[in-house]
Amino acid sequence: MNYLVLLLAGCLSLPCWATLTQLTKPELVLMQSLYTQQDRDLSSAELNKHLLENQFLLATAQQLNPELMIRQSGVGFDNDYHIRRLIVTLLTHQFPELKSITKEKSIAPFSAQALSKLLGDYPANGNYQTRQLEQWQQIRLLDTPKVTLADLLISQSMQNRFRLHQGDIDLLVHQLDEWRYYANLTDRAAPLLAKHGLSLSRLELLAKGELLRPPMLAFLGIKAQLHGERSTYLEQLRATISQAEIHRYYKQHRKDFRYKSTLEAQAATFESQTQAQHFHRLMNKKGMKQALKETQKHNEFDSAGKTTPVSITREHQKRWLAQLAFSSQSGKATPPVRTPSGRWAVVYTQHPKYAYYSEDSETVRYQALDALTKQRAQAAYQQKFRHWQTQHGVPL
């Protein structure tokens, strides 16, 4: 979604630019009870640190990744949608009497055809125009709580937005029911929260901190990002690593850059898995050379058609078989493996020889940069966290 939508969503959400720097005893007791129910065993001290660290991550997101404060993915629901779900779980756990609240059935404000006509075609890039949002912001779907058509669209996943553009009135009504239910639930919960020294706004911040913890830890390089991607923050850290640091890393971890350079290998291929399995049993009983002879096969790595082992590198012309050989365990035949051409292969290797990647190789540079970036991210994280704790008087 475009920046305007994110900005508008941020304005509609609750205090997303605030964080907590101290937790009350009732809040800790409530969260401890919830975590225990979820089989998350944390001591009181660990829980306090965990929740305050979540708030630190929120503060860091405000500074370095503000779009994440609104939604985690352009194709997913916005954060407030997920926070409402977390709060429902938290409140109904703490106050079982709230489970009696039922979801009222909303009346569709217009027909499916009218909804489809009002929204028009779903934009190919998923981005709404300013004039569209301004128009939809004037269309109120609920009075209590106040929900406009723009509010509803912004909160939804890309799939749901597409369905709404198609005139899915049942989805529209369902989402309005959920909004009304949340308003009724939190209204009934207000005196109960006050009685226990709790407030909804602070609980929503606790929920938001828990929601954004995983993506922020990934953004900061403390946990791996999906598909091995790196955030802009990590890319900036990576760009500060010098060649001298890579050189030092290589000297300190040279053993990690050892690789099989050559090995002696034999391979046989078959039309069927059954044939390959028979060969594998025969080889285990009589050895590779004898199995080749008895099945009238030759070593696939030997262009001369012999049965004896051949010294190969990864660049052997039979590249797929070579890769299988180098990934196999020396002195032990592979089980039958299906080849890309549909045949079945059995590979045996022995006597591997090793070499080291040169310092200026791309392999060394990539692995060193990756490791050094992680080290730098960890150090930066600890420094930022300590600074935040000191700045806000949070015990170290």
TASULNOR-V220757 format. One record per pair of residues at least 4 apart in sequence whose C-alpha atoms are under 7 Angstrom apart, sorted by the first residue. I is the first residue (numbers start at 1). J is the second residue. If there is no record, write none. Layout:
# TASULNOR-V220757
I & J
I & J
This chain:
# TASULNOR-V220757
1 & 5
1 & 74
1 & 126
1 & 127
2 & 6
2 & 127
3 & 7
4 & 8
5 & 9
5 & 154
6 & 10
6 & 67
6 & 70
7 & 11
8 & 12
9 & 13
9 & 70
9 & 154
10 & 70
13 & 80
16 & 69
17 & 62
19 & 55
19 & 58
19 & 59
19 & 205
20 & 55
21 & 52
21 & 392
21 & 394
23 & 27
23 & 28
24 & 28
25 & 29
26 & 30
26 & 196
26 & 197
26 & 198
27 & 31
27 & 198
28 & 32
28 & 48
29 & 33
30 & 34
30 & 94
31 & 35
32 & 36
33 & 37
34 & 38
34 & 90
35 & 39
35 & 40
35 & 41
36 & 40
36 & 41
42 & 46
42 & 47
43 & 47
44 & 48
45 & 49
46 & 50
47 & 51
48 & 52
49 & 53
50 & 54
51 & 55
52 & 56
53 & 57
54 & 58
54 & 209
54 & 210
54 & 213
55 & 59
55 & 209
56 & 60
56 & 385
56 & 388
57 & 61
57 & 213
57 & 216
58 & 62
58 & 209
59 & 63
60 & 64
61 & 65
61 & 66
61 & 68
61 & 69
61 & 216
62 & 66
62 & 69
67 & 71
68 & 72
70 & 78
70 & 79
71 & 77
71 & 78
71 & 79
75 & 157
75 & 158
76 & 157
76 & 158
77 & 81
77 & 155
77 & 156
77 & 157
78 & 82
78 & 155
78 & 156
79 & 83
80 & 84
81 & 85
81 & 155
82 & 86
83 & 87
83 & 204
83 & 207
83 & 208
84 & 88
85 & 89
86 & 90
86 & 207
87 & 91
87 & 204
87 & 207
88 & 92
89 & 93
90 & 94
91 & 95
92 & 96
92 & 98
92 & 99
98 & 185
101 & 185
103 & 177
103 & 181
104 & 177
104 & 181
105 & 177
106 & 173
106 & 176
106 & 177
107 & 173
108 & 173
109 & 141
110 & 114
110 & 115
111 & 115
111 & 169
112 & 116
112 & 167
112 & 168
112 & 169
113 & 117
113 & 167
114 & 118
115 & 119
115 & 167
116 & 120
116 & 165
116 & 166
116 & 167
119 & 165
120 & 165
121 & 165
122 & 162
122 & 165
123 & 127
123 & 128
128 & 132
128 & 133
129 & 133
130 & 134
131 & 135
132 & 136
133 & 137
133 & 150
134 & 138
136 & 148
136 & 149
136 & 150
137 & 148
137 & 149
137 & 150
138 & 148
139 & 148
139 & 149
140 & 147
140 & 148
140 & 149
141 & 147
141 & 148
141 & 149
142 & 146
142 & 147
142 & 148
143 & 147
145 & 180
145 & 183
147 & 151
147 & 152
148 & 152
149 & 153
150 & 154
151 & 155
152 & 156
153 & 161
156 & 160
156 & 161
157 & 161
158 & 162
159 & 163
160 & 164
161 & 165
162 & 166
163 & 167
163 & 168
164 & 168
164 & 172
168 & 172
169 & 173
170 & 174
171 & 175
172 & 176
173 & 177
174 & 178
175 & 179
176 & 180
177 & 181
178 & 182
179 & 183
180 & 184
181 & 185
182 & 186
183 & 187
184 & 188
185 & 189
186 & 190
189 & 193
190 & 194
191 & 195
192 & 196
193 & 197
193 & 198
193 & 199
194 & 198
194 & 199
199 & 203
200 & 204
201 & 205
202 & 206
203 & 207
204 & 208
205 & 209
206 & 210
207 & 211
208 & 212
209 & 213
212 & 216
213 & 217
214 & 218
215 & 219
216 & 220
217 & 221
217 & 222
217 & 223
218 & 222
218 & 223
218 & 224
218 & 225
219 & 231
220 & 233
220 & 234
220 & 377
221 & 234
221 & 374
221 & 377
222 & 377
222 & 378
224 & 228
225 & 229
225 & 230
230 & 234
230 & 235
231 & 235
232 & 236
233 & 237
234 & 238
235 & 239
236 & 240
237 & 373
238 & 369
238 & 373
241 & 245
242 & 246
243 & 247
244 & 248
245 & 249
246 & 250
246 & 365
246 & 368
247 & 251
248 & 252
249 & 253
249 & 368
250 & 254
250 & 359
257 & 356
257 & 357
258 & 354
258 & 355
258 & 356
258 & 357
259 & 354
259 & 355
259 & 356
260 & 352
260 & 353
260 & 354
260 & 355
261 & 313
261 & 353
261 & 354
261 & 355
262 & 311
262 & 312
262 & 313
262 & 352
262 & 353
263 & 311
263 & 312
263 & 313
263 & 349
263 & 350
263 & 351
263 & 352
263 & 353
264 & 309
264 & 310
264 & 311
264 & 312
264 & 349
264 & 350
264 & 351
264 & 352
265 & 309
265 & 310
265 & 311
265 & 312
265 & 325
265 & 348
265 & 349
265 & 350
266 & 299
266 & 300
266 & 301
266 & 309
266 & 310
266 & 347
266 & 348
266 & 349
267 & 299
267 & 300
267 & 301
267 & 345
267 & 346
267 & 347
267 & 348
268 & 297
268 & 298
268 & 299
268 & 300
268 & 345
268 & 346
268 & 347
269 & 343
269 & 344
269 & 345
269 & 346
270 & 275
270 & 276
270 & 343
270 & 344
270 & 345
271 & 343
271 & 344
272 & 276
272 & 343
272 & 344
273 & 277
273 & 336
273 & 344
274 & 278
275 & 279
276 & 280
276 & 336
276 & 344
276 & 345
276 & 346
277 & 281
277 & 336
278 & 282
279 & 283
279 & 291
280 & 284
280 & 335
280 & 346
281 & 285
282 & 286
282 & 291
283 & 287
283 & 288
283 & 291
286 & 290
286 & 291
287 & 291
288 & 292
289 & 293
289 & 307
289 & 308
290 & 294
291 & 295
292 & 296
292 & 297
292 & 298
292 & 307
293 & 297
298 & 305
298 & 306
298 & 307
299 & 305
299 & 306
299 & 307
299 & 308
301 & 310
302 & 306
302 & 310
312 & 316
314 & 319
314 & 322
314 & 323
315 & 319
316 & 322
318 & 322
319 & 323
320 & 324
321 & 325
322 & 326
323 & 327
324 & 328
325 & 347
325 & 349
328 & 334
330 & 349
330 & 350
331 & 348
331 & 349
331 & 350
332 & 348
333 & 346
333 & 347
333 & 348
334 & 346
334 & 347
334 & 348
335 & 346
336 & 344
336 & 345
336 & 346
337 & 344
337 & 345
337 & 346
338 & 342
338 & 343
338 & 344
338 & 345
339 & 343
339 & 344
339 & 345
357 & 361
357 & 364
359 & 364
360 & 364
360 & 365
361 & 365
362 & 366
363 & 367
364 & 368
365 & 369
366 & 370
367 & 371
368 & 372
369 & 373
370 & 374
371 & 375
372 & 376
373 & 377
374 & 378
375 & 379
376 & 380
377 & 381
378 & 382
379 & 383
380 & 384
381 & 385
382 & 386
383 & 387
384 & 388
385 & 389
386 & 390
387 & 391
388 & 392
389 & 393
389 & 394
389 & 395
389 & 396
390 & 394
